């Protein structure tokens, strides 16, 4: 395993695949991300999930079904899950790791 390599899985919550406003080519995207996760696991590359947590009342409010990572690509206990509370992930420097 290369200690400088990881797979980032960003904003793949259930709410982003809701039928009312799904992401572009949602099924193809899930298929592709699932394949990348499988390859990373085989290569023993760490997988880091970045989960957006919306404010109270939002479709991706923590504790709601919409906030959960899509069940097709559910993280394992060995994966890293980082919850972010602002939309622009790469504009912040402090993360809470669960």
Secondary structure, DSSP 4 states (H G I P E B T S, - for coil): --TT-EEEEES-BGGGG-TTSPPTTHHHHHHHHHHHHHHHHHTT-EEEEEEE-BPTTSTTBTTSGGGSBPGGGPPPTTSEEEEESSS-GGG----EE-
